[in-house]
Amino acid sequence: MNSPYFLPRDLHPAAWWVWALGLATAASRTTNPWLLGLILVVACQVVVARRSDAPWAMSFRLYLYLGGLVIVLRVLFRFIFSGSGGPTVLISLPEIPLPDFAAGINLFGDISAESLLGGFYDGLRLATILICLGAANALANPKRLLKSMPPALYEIATAIVVAITVFPQLADSIVRVNRARKLRGVSGKKRHVLKAIVIPVLEDALDRSMSLAASMDSRGYGRTGNATARARLLTGALMIAGLVGVCVGTYASLDATTPRYLATPVLMVGTLVALVGFVLAGRRVQRTRYRPDTWQFAEIVTALAGLACAFVLLSGFGFNDAVLFPSLATAFWPELSLIPVTGVLCGVLPAFVTPAPAHTQVDRDDEHRKAASS
């Protein structure tokens, strides 16, 4: 452990996002609860092992709560709207008649085990995707991620800053508001908790994100340079067309009913057009970086671990579709295969082969003064 490789340091934030997106892609390709549960365990293990004591690292717990809420809502919707969805009827409720324009929607009626199980599987898949993205937010420094963004994204700097930092700032604001209330001797058991905690937390998180965006804008972040109107129009058109192609190609790749000869070419062409637009837009912005973040062996291993997990479940090599999408009629004990399990377990490698994070040094007295004045 004395090797320089294992010295504590923060990994490149883009490596964590590539890893998390790989896990999220793998989760989107299956409804098997065993595989989804394994992806959740992998994400939680890596977060516990490699998150720092920075404020944004606390946001992962919020994503866990959000994932649990998603599962509950999906099952509840199936309970209310699905009606009879299988032969195993658990509860028979009176069906409420609906107007003709709502034909095909059953309100209550016979609630089957298959319908509730399908809602649970769909909710678990969506919750897993959200938690994987929450893992990236907990592990990646949002400010360093913004510094590493390509120059082509500078023109939408304010929106990017707010979108990326508002949730990590939310976790930090919860700590600060609770600390301020404790310093004032305010008990947490009050009826006006919405006004005393939730509103100040949301306001503080949004204000801090907007302040960061304003400070970056005042330093020239987002300047358009000396490009002509025609060049800006061409660059914008290429980027929009490329991103639309990437979205359509990605959806077609994930949708098993779409012809393969249509999905792959659209994705490749869209990616190529988007890259051309990014390069042309990046030429208009010239900037220098203080201590630029570099990719080392640990970053490469982290990114490849997430991509390997996605590749195994996307390829489907060595196992059939029944493993990824178990039938609800026989899914009370879904089938499992060694190959997808091994692919998912590749995602846990960053917890063991990457250096520990550098501990964030925080001035506690300054934090207390900020909390007391908020």
C-alpha positions as CSV (number, residue, x, y, z in Angstrom):
1,M,0.0,0.0,0.0
2,N,3.0,2.3,0.0
3,S,2.9,2.5,-3.8
4,P,2.1,6.0,-5.2
5,Y,-0.8,4.4,-7.0
6,F,-2.6,3.9,-3.6
7,L,-2.0,7.3,-2.2
8,P,-5.3,9.0,-1.4
9,R,-6.6,11.2,-4.2
10,D,-9.9,12.0,-5.9
11,L,-10.5,10.3,-9.2
12,H,-11.5,12.1,-12.3
13,P,-15.2,12.9,-12.0
14,A,-15.9,11.8,-15.6
15,A,-14.6,8.3,-14.7
16,W,-17.2,8.0,-12.0
17,W,-19.9,9.1,-14.4
18,V,-18.9,6.6,-17.1
19,W,-18.9,3.9,-14.4
20,A,-22.3,4.9,-13.2
21,L,-23.8,5.3,-16.6
22,G,-22.6,1.8,-17.4
23,L,-24.4,0.4,-14.4
24,A,-27.5,2.4,-15.3
25,T,-27.4,1.0,-18.9
26,A,-27.1,-2.5,-17.6
27,A,-30.1,-1.9,-15.2
28,S,-32.2,-0.6,-18.1
29,R,-31.7,-3.9,-20.0
30,T,-33.3,-6.2,-17.4
31,T,-36.2,-6.6,-15.1
32,N,-34.7,-9.6,-13.2
33,P,-34.8,-8.7,-9.5
34,W,-31.7,-10.7,-8.7
35,L,-29.6,-8.8,-11.3
36,L,-31.1,-5.4,-10.3
37,G,-30.5,-6.2,-6.6
38,L,-26.9,-7.1,-7.4
39,I,-26.4,-3.8,-9.3
40,L,-27.7,-2.0,-6.3
41,V,-25.3,-3.8,-4.0
42,V,-22.4,-3.0,-6.3
43,A,-23.3,0.7,-6.4
44,C,-23.7,0.9,-2.7
45,Q,-20.5,-1.0,-2.0
46,V,-18.5,1.3,-4.3
47,V,-20.1,4.4,-2.7
48,V,-19.4,3.3,0.8
49,A,-15.8,2.4,0.0
50,R,-14.8,5.4,-2.2
51,R,-16.9,8.4,-1.3
52,S,-15.2,11.3,0.5
53,D,-16.5,13.4,3.4
54,A,-17.4,16.2,1.1
55,P,-21.0,17.6,1.3
56,W,-22.1,16.2,-2.0
57,A,-21.2,12.7,-0.9
58,M,-24.2,12.7,1.4
59,S,-26.7,13.0,-1.4
60,F,-26.6,9.3,-2.0
61,R,-29.0,8.7,0.9
62,L,-31.5,10.9,-0.7
63,Y,-31.4,8.9,-3.9
64,L,-32.0,5.7,-1.9
65,Y,-35.1,7.3,-0.4
66,L,-36.2,8.4,-3.9
67,G,-35.7,4.9,-5.3
68,G,-37.8,3.4,-2.5
69,L,-40.5,5.9,-3.2
70,V,-40.5,5.0,-6.9
71,I,-41.0,1.3,-6.2
72,V,-43.9,2.0,-3.8
73,L,-45.6,4.3,-6.4
74,R,-45.2,1.8,-9.2
75,V,-46.8,-1.0,-7.2
76,L,-49.5,1.4,-6.0
77,F,-50.4,2.4,-9.6
78,R,-50.6,-1.2,-10.6
79,F,-52.9,-1.8,-7.6
80,I,-55.2,1.0,-8.6
81,F,-55.2,1.0,-12.4
82,S,-54.1,-2.4,-13.6
83,G,-57.1,-4.5,-12.8
84,S,-56.9,-8.2,-13.7
85,G,-53.4,-8.9,-15.1
86,G,-53.0,-12.6,-14.5
87,P,-54.7,-15.8,-13.2
88,T,-53.5,-15.5,-9.6
89,V,-56.1,-13.1,-8.1
90,L,-55.1,-11.8,-4.7
91,I,-57.9,-9.3,-4.0
92,S,-61.2,-8.8,-5.6
93,L,-62.3,-5.1,-5.4
94,P,-65.4,-3.5,-6.9
95,E,-64.5,-2.1,-10.3
96,I,-65.3,1.6,-10.8
97,P,-66.7,2.2,-14.3
98,L,-64.9,4.8,-16.4
99,P,-66.1,6.9,-19.4
100,D,-65.6,5.6,-23.0
101,F,-62.5,7.8,-23.6
102,A,-60.7,5.8,-20.9
103,A,-61.4,2.4,-22.5
104,G,-58.8,-0.1,-21.6
105,I,-58.1,1.3,-18.2
106,N,-59.4,-0.7,-15.2
107,L,-59.9,1.2,-11.9
108,F,-59.6,-1.4,-9.2
109,G,-61.3,-4.8,-9.9
110,D,-59.4,-8.1,-9.6
111,I,-55.8,-7.5,-8.4
112,S,-53.5,-10.2,-9.5
113,A,-50.1,-11.2,-8.2
114,E,-48.7,-11.0,-11.7
115,S,-49.8,-7.4,-12.0
116,L,-48.3,-6.3,-8.7
117,L,-45.1,-8.3,-9.5
118,G,-44.8,-6.5,-12.8
119,G,-45.1,-3.2,-11.1
120,F,-42.5,-4.1,-8.6
121,Y,-40.0,-5.2,-11.3
122,D,-40.6,-2.0,-13.3
123,G,-40.2,0.2,-10.2
124,L,-37.1,-1.7,-9.2
125,R,-35.5,-1.1,-12.6
126,L,-36.3,2.6,-12.5
127,A,-35.1,2.9,-8.9
128,T,-31.8,1.1,-9.7
129,I,-31.2,3.6,-12.6
130,L,-31.8,6.5,-10.3
131,I,-29.5,5.1,-7.6
132,C,-26.7,4.5,-10.1
133,L,-26.9,8.2,-11.1
134,G,-27.0,9.1,-7.4
135,A,-23.8,7.1,-6.9
136,A,-22.1,9.2,-9.5
137,N,-23.3,12.4,-7.8
138,A,-22.0,11.1,-4.5
139,L,-18.6,10.1,-5.8
140,A,-17.8,12.8,-8.4
141,N,-16.9,16.4,-7.4
142,P,-19.5,18.5,-9.4
143,K,-17.2,21.5,-9.6
144,R,-14.3,19.5,-11.0
145,L,-16.7,17.9,-13.4
146,L,-17.7,21.3,-14.7
147,K,-14.1,22.2,-15.1
148,S,-13.5,19.1,-17.2
149,M,-16.4,19.8,-19.5
150,P,-15.7,20.4,-23.2
151,P,-15.7,24.1,-24.3
152,A,-18.7,23.4,-26.5
153,L,-20.9,23.2,-23.4
154,Y,-19.9,26.6,-22.1
155,E,-22.8,28.5,-23.7
156,I,-25.3,26.7,-21.4
157,A,-23.1,27.1,-18.4
158,T,-25.7,28.4,-16.0
159,A,-28.2,25.5,-16.7
160,I,-25.4,22.9,-16.4
161,V,-24.2,24.3,-13.1
162,V,-27.6,24.4,-11.6
163,A,-28.7,21.0,-12.9
164,I,-25.5,19.2,-11.7
165,T,-24.9,20.9,-8.4
166,V,-28.5,21.5,-7.0
167,F,-28.9,18.0,-5.6
168,P,-25.5,17.7,-4.0
169,Q,-26.0,21.3,-2.6
170,L,-29.4,20.0,-1.3
171,A,-27.6,17.5,0.9
172,D,-25.2,20.1,2.1
173,S,-28.0,22.5,2.9
174,I,-29.8,19.9,5.0
175,V,-26.7,19.6,7.2
176,R,-26.3,23.3,7.5
177,V,-29.9,24.1,8.3
178,N,-30.1,21.3,10.9
179,R,-26.9,22.5,12.5
180,A,-28.2,26.1,12.6
181,R,-31.4,24.9,14.3
182,K,-29.4,22.9,16.9
183,L,-27.2,25.9,17.6
184,R,-30.3,27.9,18.3
185,G,-31.7,25.2,20.5
186,V,-34.7,24.5,18.3
187,S,-36.2,21.1,18.7
188,G,-36.9,19.0,15.6
189,K,-40.4,18.0,16.8
190,K,-42.6,20.8,15.5
191,R,-45.6,20.9,13.3
192,H,-44.3,23.7,11.1
193,V,-41.4,21.5,9.9
194,L,-42.2,22.4,6.2
195,K,-41.6,26.1,6.9
196,A,-38.7,25.5,9.3
197,I,-36.6,23.1,7.4
198,V,-37.8,22.2,3.9
199,I,-38.2,25.7,2.5
200,P,-34.8,27.0,3.8
201,V,-33.1,23.9,2.5
202,L,-34.5,24.2,-1.0
203,E,-33.9,28.0,-1.1
204,D,-30.3,27.6,0.2
205,A,-29.5,24.8,-2.3
206,L,-30.8,26.8,-5.3
207,D,-29.2,30.0,-4.2
208,R,-25.8,28.4,-3.8
209,S,-26.1,26.7,-7.2
210,M,-27.1,30.0,-8.9
211,S,-24.3,31.9,-7.1
212,L,-21.8,29.4,-8.5
213,A,-23.2,29.8,-12.0
214,A,-23.1,33.6,-11.6
215,S,-19.5,33.6,-10.4
216,M,-18.4,31.4,-13.3
217,D,-20.2,33.6,-15.8
218,S,-18.5,36.7,-14.4
219,R,-15.1,35.0,-15.1
220,G,-15.9,34.5,-18.7
221,Y,-17.4,31.0,-18.5
222,G,-19.7,30.8,-21.5
223,R,-18.3,33.5,-23.7
224,T,-19.0,33.0,-27.4
225,G,-15.7,34.4,-28.7
226,N,-15.5,36.1,-32.2
227,A,-17.6,33.5,-34.1
228,T,-19.9,34.9,-36.8
229,A,-23.6,34.3,-36.7
230,R,-23.4,31.9,-39.5
231,A,-20.8,29.8,-37.7
232,R,-22.9,29.8,-34.5
233,L,-26.0,28.7,-36.5
234,L,-24.1,25.9,-38.2
235,T,-22.5,24.7,-35.0
236,G,-25.9,24.7,-33.1
237,A,-27.6,22.9,-36.0
238,L,-24.9,20.1,-36.0
239,M,-25.1,19.7,-32.2
240,I,-28.9,19.5,-32.1
241,A,-29.1,17.1,-35.0
242,G,-26.3,15.0,-33.6
243,L,-27.9,14.8,-30.1
244,V,-31.3,14.0,-31.6
245,G,-29.6,11.2,-33.6
246,V,-27.9,9.9,-30.4
247,C,-31.2,9.9,-28.5
248,V,-33.1,8.1,-31.3
249,G,-30.2,5.6,-31.8
250,T,-29.9,4.9,-28.1
251,Y,-33.7,4.3,-27.7
252,A,-33.7,2.1,-30.7
253,S,-30.7,0.1,-29.3
254,L,-32.4,-0.4,-26.0
255,D,-35.8,-1.3,-27.6
256,A,-35.6,-5.0,-28.6
257,T,-38.4,-4.6,-31.1
258,T,-36.5,-2.1,-33.3
259,P,-34.6,-3.5,-36.2
260,R,-30.8,-3.7,-35.6
261,Y,-30.0,-2.4,-39.0
262,L,-31.8,0.9,-38.1
263,A,-30.6,1.3,-34.5
264,T,-26.8,1.1,-34.9
265,P,-26.4,3.3,-38.0
266,V,-28.6,6.1,-36.5
267,L,-26.6,5.9,-33.3
268,M,-23.2,6.0,-35.1
269,V,-24.2,8.9,-37.4
270,G,-25.7,10.9,-34.6
271,T,-22.6,10.5,-32.5
272,L,-20.4,11.5,-35.4
273,V,-22.4,14.6,-36.2
274,A,-22.5,15.6,-32.5
275,L,-18.7,15.2,-32.2
276,V,-18.2,17.5,-35.3
277,G,-20.5,20.1,-33.7
278,F,-18.6,19.8,-30.4
279,V,-15.3,20.3,-32.1
280,L,-16.4,23.3,-34.1
281,A,-18.0,24.9,-31.0
282,G,-14.9,24.2,-28.9
283,R,-12.6,26.1,-31.3
284,R,-14.4,29.4,-30.3
285,V,-13.4,29.1,-26.7
286,Q,-9.7,29.3,-25.6
287,R,-9.0,28.8,-21.9
288,T,-6.3,27.7,-19.5
289,R,-6.6,25.3,-16.7
290,Y,-5.0,25.3,-13.3
291,R,-4.0,21.8,-12.2
292,P,-5.9,20.0,-15.0
293,D,-7.4,16.7,-14.1
294,T,-5.7,13.8,-15.9
295,W,-6.8,10.2,-16.5
296,Q,-4.6,7.6,-14.9
297,F,-4.8,3.8,-14.6
298,A,-7.4,4.0,-11.8
299,E,-9.7,6.1,-13.9
300,I,-9.4,3.7,-16.8
301,V,-10.1,0.7,-14.6
302,T,-13.2,2.5,-13.2
303,A,-14.6,3.4,-16.6
304,L,-13.9,0.0,-18.0
305,A,-15.7,-1.7,-15.1
306,G,-18.9,0.2,-15.8
307,L,-18.6,-0.3,-19.5
308,A,-18.0,-4.1,-19.1
309,C,-21.1,-4.4,-17.0
310,A,-23.2,-2.6,-19.7
311,F,-21.6,-4.6,-22.5
312,V,-22.4,-8.0,-21.0
313,L,-26.0,-7.3,-20.5
314,L,-26.4,-5.5,-23.8
315,S,-24.8,-8.3,-25.8
316,G,-26.7,-11.1,-24.3
317,F,-23.9,-13.5,-25.2
318,G,-24.1,-16.9,-23.4
319,F,-27.6,-16.5,-21.9
320,N,-31.2,-16.2,-23.2
321,D,-33.7,-13.4,-22.8
322,A,-35.5,-15.2,-20.1
323,V,-32.7,-14.3,-17.7
324,L,-33.0,-10.6,-18.4
325,F,-36.8,-10.5,-18.7
326,P,-38.3,-13.3,-16.6
327,S,-41.9,-14.2,-17.3
328,L,-44.4,-13.0,-14.7
329,A,-46.2,-16.3,-14.7
330,T,-43.1,-18.1,-13.4
331,A,-41.1,-15.2,-12.1
332,F,-41.6,-15.8,-8.4
333,W,-38.2,-17.4,-8.6
334,P,-36.5,-15.9,-11.7
335,E,-33.9,-17.7,-13.6
336,L,-30.2,-16.6,-13.2
337,S,-27.1,-17.2,-15.2
338,L,-23.4,-17.0,-14.3
339,I,-22.4,-14.7,-17.2
340,P,-24.6,-11.7,-16.4
341,V,-23.8,-12.1,-12.7
342,T,-20.1,-12.0,-13.5
343,G,-20.7,-8.9,-15.8
344,V,-22.5,-7.1,-13.0
345,L,-19.8,-8.0,-10.5
346,C,-17.2,-6.3,-12.7
347,G,-18.7,-3.0,-11.5
348,V,-17.5,-3.5,-8.0
349,L,-13.8,-3.4,-9.0
350,P,-13.4,0.4,-8.3
351,A,-14.1,-0.4,-4.6
352,F,-10.9,-2.4,-4.4
353,V,-8.5,-1.3,-7.1
354,T,-8.7,2.4,-6.9
355,P,-7.0,4.7,-4.3
356,A,-9.0,5.9,-1.3
357,P,-10.4,9.4,-1.7
358,A,-8.6,12.4,-0.3
359,H,-10.3,13.6,2.8
360,T,-11.8,17.1,2.4
361,Q,-10.5,19.5,4.9
362,V,-13.3,21.7,6.1
363,D,-13.0,24.6,8.5
364,R,-15.5,23.6,11.1
365,D,-15.5,27.0,12.8
366,D,-16.4,28.7,9.5
367,E,-19.1,26.2,8.9
368,H,-20.6,26.9,12.3
369,R,-20.6,30.6,11.6
370,K,-22.3,30.1,8.3
371,A,-24.9,27.8,9.9
372,A,-25.6,30.3,12.8
373,S,-26.1,33.1,10.3
374,S,-28.3,31.2,7.9
